Amino acid sequence: MQPAAAAAADAAAAADAAAAAAAVDAAAADVAAAAAAAAAVDAAADVAADGAADGAATAAEIDGALRTDAAAATETTEAAAAAASAAAAAAV
């Protein structure tokens, strides 16, 4: 092989190696981007789970308050009924 032809072959091989290295770098960048996207999805899922837990706790608090109010209303109604009954008995 002539020296010029050998140099051209070496240059072509070097260009091929550089192209392969660039392809590997691009693939690594794609993998890193996918990992970042997965981390963002995971973080969003954590936020959603925290929000759901907070919502459930708030709903439980509201339910407890409503039950307390209902119990108080029942007691008031029963007391009023007893008072009305006593008043009716006294009127007789």
PEKA-V988211 format. One record per backbone hydrogen bond with DSSP energy under -0.5 kcal/mol. CO is the residue of the C=O (numbers start at 0). NH is the residue of the N-H. If there is no record, write none. Layout:
CO:NH ; CO:NH
//
This chain:
1:5 ; 2:6 ; 3:7 ; 4:8 ; 5:9 ; 6:10 ; 7:11 ; 8:12 ; 9:13 ; 10:14 ; 11:15 ; 12:16 ; 13:17 ; 14:18 ; 15:19 ; 16:20 ; 17:21 ; 18:22 ; 19:23 ; 20:24 ; 21:25 ; 22:26 ; 23:27 ; 24:28 ; 25:29 ; 26:30 ; 27:31 ; 28:32 ; 29:33 ; 30:34 ; 31:35 ; 32:36 ; 33:37 ; 34:38 ; 35:39 ; 36:40 ; 37:41 ; 38:42 ; 39:43 ; 40:44 ; 41:45 ; 42:46 ; 43:47 ; 44:48 ; 45:49 ; 46:50 ; 47:51 ; 48:52 ; 49:53 ; 50:54 ; 51:55 ; 52:56 ; 53:57 ; 54:58 ; 55:59 ; 56:60 ; 57:61 ; 58:62 ; 59:63 ; 60:64 ; 61:65 ; 62:66 ; 63:67 ; 64:68 ; 65:69 ; 66:70 ; 67:71 ; 68:72 ; 69:73 ; 70:74 ; 71:75 ; 72:76 ; 73:77 ; 74:78 ; 75:79 ; 76:80 ; 77:81 ; 78:82 ; 79:83 ; 80:84 ; 81:85 ; 82:86 ; 83:87 ; 84:88 ; 85:89 ; 86:90 ; 87:91
//
